[in-house]
Amino acid sequence: MSKNLFSEFTKKGFVKIKLDKKYMSAYKKLKKNIRNDFPKNFKKNKFENLHHIVNFDEINSIRMKIIRSINIEKDLKKNIYLSAKSFLDQLLGADIVVQKSVNLAIQMPNDNSRPMFHKDTPLSSKYEVVLWIPLVDCSKSMCMTMIDKKYHDEANKLFDNLNRNSETKFQKFSKLKGSNFPVKFGEALIFSTDNFHYIPINDTNKTRWSLNIRFKNLFTPYGERNLLDYFEILKTSPITNLLTN
C-alpha cells in the first residue's frame, strides 16, 4: 500500500483506495444474490436502473429488506475487511473491531430524502473510520462531497448556526470547499468519522448503491456506539490473545 495514501488520509481525513482484486468475487456474488432475492425490483439485471421499477415511497422498505438479507450472508464482513486489509491494518493496528451490521444506501435520481451536511462524531468515536464501497460506478452527484480537514473550523461554525437557509449554505460551502471525485466499483472511500461530508441530490439518470461499515481499534476510546451494542471483535493481536486466554 502506497505511503502517499496514508499521507493523504492524514492530511485530509479521507482517501480513495483500490480494493483487493482477490475479493471482488465476494462483491459480485453479493450483487448476484440481491438480484436473485429481489428479482422483480431489477430491470435487465441493472442495479443502476432500479428507479425504473421502484418509486420513492417504496425504496426505504425495499432497502431495509435487502439489508436484512445481506447481513445473513456468511463472511460478508470478513470479506469486506479482507478487500481493504492492507490499508486498514496499517491504519488501525492488529486489534480491530467492526460494526455488527453492514449498512446499504440506495439513492435514486432526484430523491431528496438523504442525510444532510454532517459528521458522524460525537455519536461515533473520533477513532473510527468509515469504509464506503459503491456497488456501481459512481461519479458527479452520485458521490459524496468530502470536506478536507483544513476546513473543519469553518464547517463547524456553519453547522453551529443552523437555520431555515442552512441547506443552501451547506450546498454552497460544499461546492466551494469540498472534494467530489468518482469512485468506481472495485474502489472504496475511507474517511474519518470526524470529517464533515455532504450528500448532494443525485441528479444523474442512475441509481447509486453503496455499502458502508465502520472499523476501529479495539482499545481506542468509544463514542456512544460501544463495543457490546454496536461493534464486534474482528481480529486480535498475539499479545492480546496471550493476555486473554
N, C-alpha and C positions, 0 to 999 in steps of 0.2 A: 504494500500500500504506500503510495507516494507521500513523502513528508509534506509536500505542498498542500495536500488535502487537510492535514492536521493544522498546518499554519493558517489556512483559510478558515477552518472551523474556529480556531482560537481567536482569530481577528474579527470575524463576522458573527459567529454564533450559529452558522449553518453552512452546509456544503452538500453538493451533489456527488453521489458515488455510483459506480457501476456494481451491480450485484454479481455475485459469483455465478458464472455460466453453468457450473455443475448442478446448481439448484433451481435453475429456471424451469426445469421439468415439473417441479412441485407447483409453481405458479400456473403453468399451463394445465396441469391436472386439476387445480382448484377451479380454474375458469370452465373447464370441461364439466366438472361436477355441478357447478352452478347452472350451466346451460341444461344439463340433464335433469336437475331437480326442479327447475322452473322453466320448462320448455315454452309455455305459452307467452312468456314475457320477452322472448327474443325473436328478432326478425332476421332471417338469413344468418343466424348464429353471431350476429354483430352486437357486441356489448355497447358500442357507440350509438346504436340505433334504438336503444331502449325507449326513448321518448316517443317513438312512433307507435308504441304499443301501450305504454303506461302514462297516466295523467298525473298531475301534481297531487291530487287528493289520494292517490294510491301509493305513491312512491315510498313514503316512510314505512307503511305497513309491510310492503314487499322487502324493503331494506332490512327491517328487523327480523323477518323470517329468514332471509339469507344469512344474516349474522348468526342466528341460532344454528343454522345448518353448517356453516363453515367452521364454527367453533367445536363441532363434534368431530371434525376431521383429525385423525391421528397424526401427530408430528407436525402440525401446521406451524406452531410457534417455534419449534425446533428448527424447521427448515427455513423459516424467515430469518432466524438468528444466524444460521449457518451461511445464508446467502450474503450476509453483511458482517460475518465473523471477524475478518481481518481488520476492519475498521473499529468495530465495537470492542474487541478485546484490547486493542491499544488505547482506546478512549476511556474505557471503564475499568479495566483490570480483570483479574481472574475470577472474582466473585461477583456474579451478575444475577439480578432478578429481572423478571419480565412481567408485564401486565398480564393478568389472568385471561382476559378475553380480547381477541383481535377485533378491532373495530373496522367497519366498512362505511365509506362515504360514497354516495351517488349524487351527482349534481347534474341535473338535466338542463338543457338550454333555457335561459330566461327564468329559471327558478330562483326567486329571491329569498327563499327560506334557508338561510345559511348562517353560520356563526359570523358575528361582526368582528371588527378590528379588535384584537385581544392578544394576551399572552396567557399561558397556562398556569403560571405561578400567581398567587401563593397556594392555590389548591394543590398543584403539583410541587414537588421539591425542585429547587434550582439545580439539583444534581441529576435530574432525569434528562434523557434525550428522547425525542420522538423520531421514529423511523416511518416515513411517509412513502408508500410504494404504489405508484399508479399501475392499474391493470390494463390500461390503454395508453397509447401515446398522448401526452398532454402538452399543449402549447397555448400561449396567449392567455385568455381569460379562463382556460381550464386549469391553470396553475395558481397556486398560492403566491401572493406577493410577500416576500420576506423583508423585514426591516433590519438593516445592519445594526450591530451592537452600538456603533458610534452615534446612532440617532436615538438611543433609548431614553435619554433625558428629555428630549423633545417629545417623544411619543408618550412618555409618562405624563407630561404636562397636558398634552392633548386629551389623554384618557381620563385625567382627573377633572376635566371641565366638560363633562357630558351635558348636552342639551339637545333640543329638537333638531339642530342643524349638524349634529355630530357626524352622521353618516356621510354627508357631503364633505366635511372636513377630513374624515378618515380617508375617503376616496382620493382627495387631492393630495394629502400627505403621502399616501402610499404610492401614488403615481409619481410624485416628485422625489421621494427619498427611498422608495422600495426597490427591490430586485425581483423581477419576474422573468423566468427563463424556462425553456422547455425541459420536461423530464419525460423520457420515453419509457415504454415497457421494457424492463431489464435494467432500469436505473432507479435510484431512490434519493430522497432528500432526507438528510439527518439534521435536526435542529434542536437547540436548547429550549427547554420549556420556558425559559425566561426571555425568549425572543418574541417581540411583537410580530404578528403576521395578519394579513388581510386576505379574505377570500372574495374576489370580485364575482359579480353575476356572470355566469357562463353565457357569453353572447356568441359562441360558436354554434355550429349545427351538429355537434356531437355531445353525447352524454359522457361525463367523466366518472370513472370508477377508481377508487383508491382504497388501500388498506392503511391503517395506522396503528402503531403499537409502541409502547414506551419501555425503555430499559434504564436501569441504573445500577450502580454498585451496591451490593448487599449492605455494606457498612457505612454508607454515606447517609446524612440526615434525610428524613422523610417529610413530606408535606402532609396534608390531610388524607392523601391516598397512602395508606400504610401497607406494611408487608402482609399482614393477615388478611385484610379485606380486598386489596387491590392487586398486589403482586404475589408472585410465587418464585421460589428459587429455581434458577435455570442451570447454574453451574457454580461449583465452588473450587477453591484452590487446594492444593495438597496440604498446606498448613492449616487451613480451615477444617479440612477433613480429619487431620490428625487430632485437632483440639476438640472436635465434636463427636468423635467416635469412641 
